[in-house]
């Protein structure tokens, strides 16, 4: 697979550039830019800085997802489930980590806290209609394809 170049700026020299865990990983790990350990109590959210800003190419979006090990072992995952970093945003990338466990959890400086996937998106113009085309599924929603 061809690698694209993404410009990245360290806002703090101690920040860690995202890394891929394996050659075929879709998501690159984001690291906490903290001075000290951070405790997140049950039911609390904390906006964890990464110390980085990105220049995402036009037509792409950076999607921030949970790291499965952090979510399953510590109960920590992005509060908004999937964070969206638009191509025109140049501020610091931060991860809103929410503690969904029953115990206080600790994040250490430079710990991997989430992963970011870059993907193209489709920009559309909305056109209001009185009817929509028919499909086999129709209006069948949750559980309709069992």
N, C-alpha and C positions, 0 to 999 in steps of 0.2 A: 504494500500500500504506500502511495506517495505521501510524504509528510509535507504539510503546509507550514509556513513560517508565521508565527504569531508574535507580534511585538509585546513585550512585557516590561514594566518599570517597577523596580524595587523602590518602595517608599521608605524603607528602612533597610540598611545594609544587612541586617540579621535575617531578613525575610528569606524564605526558601522558595525557589522556583518550583512549580508543580512537576511531579514525576509520574511516569506510568509504571505500574507494578510489574507488568509483563509486556512482551512485544505486542500482543494482541489486545491489550486492555483498551476499552473504549473511553474510560474516564481517567483523567489525570488527578492524582491526589493533591489536595490543598492542605497547607500546613498552618497551624496556629502561630500567629506572631504575638507572643505574650512575653512579658518580663518575668512573671511568676506563675505558679500553678493557679488554675482557676477552678473554683468549686461552683457547680450548678446544682442547686437544690431540686428535689422532686417538683414537677409542675412549673419550674422556672425556665426562662429563655434568656440567653445571653448572645449578643452580637459579637462574634469572635473575629477579630481582624486577621487578615493574611499578610498585610504589609505590601500588597501588590496592586497594581492597576494594569489593565489589559487594553489592547487595541484590537478588538474583535472585528474582523472584516465585515463590510456591509453585506447583508444577505445571510449572515450567520448569527447565531445566538449561543451564549454559554449557559448551559443548564447545570445547576448545582444539585447533586443528589447525595443521599446519605452514603456513608461507607458502611457496608453490610456488617463488618466486624464491630464497628462502634455502636451501631444500632442494636445488634443482637447481644453484645456483651455488656454494654453500658446503658443501653436505652436512650442514646443520644442521636438525634436526627434533626435535619433542618425543620424549623418550625413551620415553614410554608410548604413543606414536603418537597417541592422542587423550586429552587431559586432561579430567577431569570436575569441574566446579565445581557442587556441589549448592546448592539454594536456601537451605539453612540455614547455609551457611558464610559467615562474615563476616571471615575473616582475609585477609591479603594474597594476591593472585593472583600466583603465580609460575609460570614456564615451565621445565620440565626439558629444557633443550636438550642434545641428544646429537650429537657430531661423528662422523658415519659416513663422513667422507672420510679420505684418507691424509695430509692436511696440517693444521697448526695453523690454526684459523680465529679471526678477531677479531670481536667484537661491540662496537660503539661505544655510548656513552651516547645514549639516545633513539632507538636504531635499532629498526625494526619487527622483532619477533622471532617472532610467531605471529599467528593470528587466532582470534577467539572468535565462535561462532555460538550463539544462544539458541534453544532449541526446547522444545516441550512434550513431556512423557513420560507413559507409562502406568504407573501403579503397580498391581501385581497381587497377588492372594492365590494361593499355590501349592497345588494340590490333587493329591496323589499318586493315580495311576490304574494299573490293570493293562494297559489298552490305550488307544490313541489313535485318533482318526478316521483313515480312509484318505484318501490323496490320490493323484493321478496320479504325482507324483514319488516319493512314499514316502520311503524311507531313502536315496535317491540323493544323494550328497554331492559333493565336489570334482570338477568336470569332468563331472558327470552330465547336464548340460543342453546339451552340445555339439551 
